[in-house]
């Protein structure tokens, strides 16, 4: 997902630069970064108080648990 974001960013940055200059381009990057931070904070499970084994089991899908 990160590579896709980088790819999109590289091609949209010149568009924002031509549209309203550097402030618009940096503003768009800041908004996307804050959106990414928010999504990560909401979707990432809290590991506090859990052992490495508990976190590893939680990350596996049901099909991977059977194979493991």
BASE-377689 format. One record per residue (C-alpha): residue number from 0; y, x negated, z. Coordinates in Angstrom, 2 decimals, always signed. Each point is the difference from the previous one (the first is absolute). Layout:
residues N
BAGU / NUM / Y / X / Z
...
This chain:
residues 68
BAGU / 0 / +0.00 / +0.00 / +0.00
BAGU / 1 / +2.35 / -2.88 / +0.75
BAGU / 2 / -0.43 / -1.49 / -3.45
BAGU / 3 / +0.83 / +3.34 / -1.58
BAGU / 4 / +3.18 / +0.20 / +2.08
BAGU / 5 / +0.96 / -3.53 / -1.03
BAGU / 6 / -0.62 / +0.84 / -3.65
BAGU / 7 / +2.16 / +3.12 / +0.19
BAGU / 8 / +2.71 / -1.85 / +1.92
BAGU / 9 / +0.27 / -2.77 / -2.57
BAGU / 10 / +0.57 / +2.47 / -2.82
BAGU / 11 / +2.30 / +2.44 / +1.83
BAGU / 12 / +2.29 / -2.62 / +1.57
BAGU / 13 / +1.88 / -0.71 / -3.28
BAGU / 14 / +0.45 / +3.76 / -0.51
BAGU / 15 / +1.71 / +0.34 / +3.38
BAGU / 16 / +2.06 / -3.15 / -0.63
BAGU / 17 / +1.34 / +1.44 / -3.26
BAGU / 18 / +0.48 / +3.47 / +1.51
BAGU / 19 / +2.20 / -0.80 / +3.01
BAGU / 20 / -0.33 / -3.72 / +0.56
BAGU / 21 / -1.50 / -2.00 / +2.82
BAGU / 22 / +0.75 / +2.51 / +2.81
BAGU / 23 / -2.04 / +2.71 / -1.77
BAGU / 24 / -2.88 / -2.38 / -0.67
BAGU / 25 / -0.10 / -1.26 / +3.58
BAGU / 26 / +0.39 / +3.54 / +1.34
BAGU / 27 / -2.99 / +1.19 / -2.02
BAGU / 28 / -2.08 / -2.92 / +1.27
BAGU / 29 / +1.05 / +0.75 / +3.59
BAGU / 30 / -0.96 / +3.67 / -0.32
BAGU / 31 / -3.41 / -0.83 / -1.44
BAGU / 32 / -0.58 / -2.59 / +2.74
BAGU / 33 / +0.87 / +2.50 / +2.73
BAGU / 34 / -2.28 / +2.57 / -1.61
BAGU / 35 / -2.85 / -2.54 / -0.04
BAGU / 36 / +0.61 / -0.88 / +3.64
BAGU / 37 / -0.05 / +3.67 / +0.98
BAGU / 38 / -3.23 / +0.72 / -1.89
BAGU / 39 / -1.65 / -3.08 / +1.51
BAGU / 40 / +1.08 / +0.89 / +3.54
BAGU / 41 / -1.33 / +3.56 / -0.37
BAGU / 42 / -3.31 / -0.80 / -1.72
BAGU / 43 / -0.99 / -3.25 / +1.72
BAGU / 44 / -2.29 / +0.62 / +2.98
BAGU / 45 / +1.09 / -1.37 / +3.40
BAGU / 46 / -2.35 / -2.88 / +1.04
BAGU / 47 / +1.37 / -0.30 / +3.56
BAGU / 48 / -2.81 / -0.10 / +2.56
BAGU / 49 / -2.78 / -0.03 / -2.61
BAGU / 50 / -2.49 / -2.78 / -0.60
BAGU / 51 / -0.46 / -1.60 / -3.42
BAGU / 52 / -3.32 / +1.83 / -0.38
BAGU / 53 / +1.62 / +3.40 / +0.64
BAGU / 54 / +2.71 / -0.70 / -2.56
BAGU / 55 / -2.58 / -1.19 / -2.55
BAGU / 56 / -2.12 / +3.14 / +0.48
BAGU / 57 / +3.06 / +2.22 / -0.34
BAGU / 58 / +0.95 / -1.65 / -3.31
BAGU / 59 / -3.41 / +0.55 / -1.60
BAGU / 60 / -0.63 / +3.17 / -1.94
BAGU / 61 / -3.19 / +1.97 / +0.83
BAGU / 62 / -1.82 / -1.41 / -3.05
BAGU / 63 / +0.84 / -3.57 / +1.00
BAGU / 64 / -1.31 / +0.58 / +3.55
BAGU / 65 / -3.44 / +0.92 / -1.37
BAGU / 66 / -0.11 / -3.07 / -2.27
BAGU / 67 / +1.17 / -2.35 / +2.78
